[in-house]
Amino acid sequence: MGADGGHGVRRGGVGEPLVLIHGFSATRLMWEPVLEALERSHHVLAVNLAGHVGGPGLGDTQVSVSALVDAVERDLDAAGYDTAHLVGSSLGGWIAFEMAIRGRARSVVALAPAGGWEAGSRAERRLRALFVRNHRLLTPLLPRIDSMMRRPRLRHAMLWQIAAHGERIPPATAAQIVRDSVGCPVYFELMDAILRDGPPRALDGVRCPVLLAWGTRDRILPSRRYSQRLRDMLPNAEWTELPGLGHVPMPDDPDLVARTITGFVARVREPAVDGDKLAPTSRMPA
């Protein structure tokens, strides 16, 4: 059984530490479909990103991906983990790579990670236009979002960009996903920061095992347009496709996503150490 910690961080399960990092304008709610399965074999820490609904505030700190990475590092510190297996979805995958460069990752599973576009490219401009349009379209619907999400076909239609089977998301959860996204305090500032700072220039500092997993029905970061640059920067990473799954694959097929994560971690994890589930471990060399 999981428990909520500071600023809505969820902790639960027994085993090696596994940290779940959600994507842009989302919350840890995205991980709900796979939490129970992951907690059977890992001590799971599901964080809320700084500046997002449920996450810590950024105060006077300039909004940036780096500031979000700093906050996730603080979450690991608070949990007593020097390193952990990291699982990141979309922007969370990019953050997981940055955490790995800082020596905090035992392994990384990146689900359709962000950052696979060139600065100033058409692919980058497409994403900004997409998120601006989504925010503009969804904001006026908030007063009616609960009633709208009770209809499976409408739920599927409204969530088609993030999930191939949005109708599988419970109505209350679907409505909350929309409210959290539209209400994200750093929605536009973070988009501006990503354009200002650009995608990652290199990932050669990632020295832990990496799995890149991509849904074949991803409508936000389709792999044919957004994966190759990351694959080139991470030549030793494993690659797998998630057949028929969307950008946020957890609600589409929780069993497949959980097996993908736990199977990879089981193959690459270091030999167990007495007290590993409780005590911090030595940081991997940078």
Beta strands, then each sheet from edge to edge (+ up, - down):
strand 1: 3-4
strand 2: 10-12
strand 3: 16-21
strand 4: 42-47
strand 5: 84-89
strand 6: 105-111
strand 7: 210-215
strand 8: 238-242
sheet 1: 1+ 2- 4+ 3+ 5+ 6+ 7+ 8+
end
